[in-house]
Amino acid sequence: MPNKILIVDDQKGVRRLLEELFKKEGWSVYIAADGLEAISMVKEAIPDIVLMDMKMPNMNGLESSAVILKEFPDMIIIMMTAYGEMDVVKKALEVGVKRCITKPFDILSMRDLVNELVLEKVS
């Protein structure tokens, strides 16, 4: 059974780029455009890992990550932020986000990080 990844970003281009990358790698890919959608998608799909944008309409990545991690404490979440603000990164790590990545990021580095974190969880 392929690994499942949820990509959460309000920018269609970012979602599409990451979706194509992970589909080529054999992942089952789920998409959400904001934090509220991400919460319901996590409950529905129970992905192995979530790539979560920080700044989104309706509910931001920090708020939705906190909700998700309250219900699924072992969920791996990587926060993507265009703002390398240390206070945001600190808050994200405090709620249980595994890593924070600053946009723009190298997609091959992102792929390697995702594979590394999912392998760590399995072993």
C-alpha positions as CSV (number, residue, x, y, z in Angstrom):
1,M,0.0,0.0,0.0
2,P,1.5,3.4,-1.0
3,N,2.3,6.0,1.6
4,K,-0.2,8.8,1.9
5,I,0.7,12.5,1.9
6,L,-1.6,15.5,2.5
7,I,-0.4,18.8,0.8
8,V,-2.0,21.9,2.3
9,D,-1.3,25.2,0.6
10,D,-3.6,28.1,-0.6
11,Q,-1.4,28.5,-3.7
12,K,-2.5,26.2,-6.5
13,G,1.0,26.2,-8.1
14,V,2.7,24.9,-4.9
15,R,0.0,22.2,-4.5
16,R,0.3,21.1,-8.1
17,L,4.2,21.0,-8.0
18,L,4.3,18.9,-4.8
19,E,1.4,16.7,-6.0
20,E,3.3,15.8,-9.2
21,L,6.5,15.2,-7.4
22,F,5.0,12.8,-4.9
23,K,2.7,11.0,-7.4
24,K,5.8,10.2,-9.5
25,E,7.3,8.8,-6.3
26,G,4.3,6.4,-5.9
27,W,2.6,8.2,-3.1
28,S,-1.2,8.6,-2.6
29,V,-1.6,12.4,-2.6
30,Y,-4.4,14.3,-0.9
31,I,-4.9,18.1,-1.3
32,A,-6.3,20.9,0.8
33,A,-6.4,24.6,0.2
34,D,-6.7,25.8,3.8
35,G,-6.4,24.7,7.5
36,L,-10.1,23.8,7.9
37,E,-10.0,21.6,4.8
38,A,-6.8,20.0,6.1
39,I,-8.4,19.0,9.4
40,S,-11.3,17.2,7.7
41,M,-8.9,15.6,5.1
42,V,-6.7,14.2,7.9
43,K,-9.7,12.6,9.6
44,E,-10.8,11.2,6.2
45,A,-7.5,10.0,4.7
46,I,-5.2,9.6,7.8
47,P,-2.0,10.4,5.9
48,D,1.5,9.3,6.9
49,I,2.7,12.9,6.6
50,V,1.3,16.4,6.1
51,L,3.0,19.3,4.3
52,M,1.3,22.4,5.8
53,D,1.6,26.0,4.6
54,M,1.7,28.6,7.4
55,K,-0.2,31.5,5.9
56,M,-3.6,30.6,4.6
57,P,-7.2,32.0,4.6
58,N,-9.9,30.6,7.0
59,M,-7.4,28.9,9.4
60,N,-3.6,29.1,9.3
61,G,-1.2,26.3,9.4
62,L,-0.3,26.8,13.1
63,E,-3.9,26.6,14.2
64,S,-4.8,23.6,12.1
65,S,-1.6,21.8,13.1
66,A,-2.5,22.2,16.7
67,V,-6.0,20.8,16.1
68,I,-4.7,17.9,14.1
69,L,-1.9,17.0,16.6
70,K,-4.4,17.1,19.5
71,E,-6.4,14.3,17.8
72,F,-3.5,12.6,16.1
73,P,-0.4,13.2,18.3
74,D,1.9,11.0,16.1
75,M,1.0,12.8,12.9
76,I,4.2,14.0,11.1
77,I,3.7,17.6,10.0
78,I,6.2,19.7,8.1
79,M,5.4,23.4,8.2
80,M,6.2,25.5,5.1
81,T,6.6,29.2,5.6
82,A,7.6,32.0,3.4
83,Y,8.4,33.9,6.5
84,G,11.5,32.6,8.4
85,E,10.2,34.2,11.6
86,M,11.7,32.5,14.6
87,D,8.6,33.1,16.8
88,V,6.4,31.2,14.2
89,V,8.9,28.4,13.9
90,K,9.2,28.2,17.7
91,K,5.4,28.1,18.1
92,A,5.1,25.4,15.4
93,L,7.7,23.2,17.1
94,E,6.0,23.7,20.5
95,V,2.6,22.4,19.1
96,G,4.4,19.3,17.8
97,V,5.3,20.1,14.2
98,K,8.3,18.0,13.3
99,R,10.1,20.4,10.9
100,C,9.8,23.9,9.5
101,I,10.9,24.7,5.9
102,T,11.3,28.2,4.5
103,K,9.8,28.9,1.0
104,P,11.1,28.8,-1.6
105,F,12.5,25.3,-0.9
106,D,14.3,22.8,-3.1
107,I,11.7,20.2,-4.0
108,L,14.3,17.3,-4.1
109,S,15.4,18.3,-0.5
110,M,11.7,18.3,0.5
111,R,11.2,14.8,-1.1
112,D,14.2,13.5,0.8
113,L,13.1,15.0,4.1
114,V,9.6,13.6,3.7
115,N,11.0,10.1,2.9
116,E,13.4,10.3,5.9
117,L,10.7,11.3,8.4
118,V,8.2,8.7,7.2
119,L,11.0,6.0,7.3
120,E,11.9,7.1,10.9
121,K,8.3,6.7,12.0
122,V,8.1,3.2,10.5
123,S,11.3,1.9,12.1
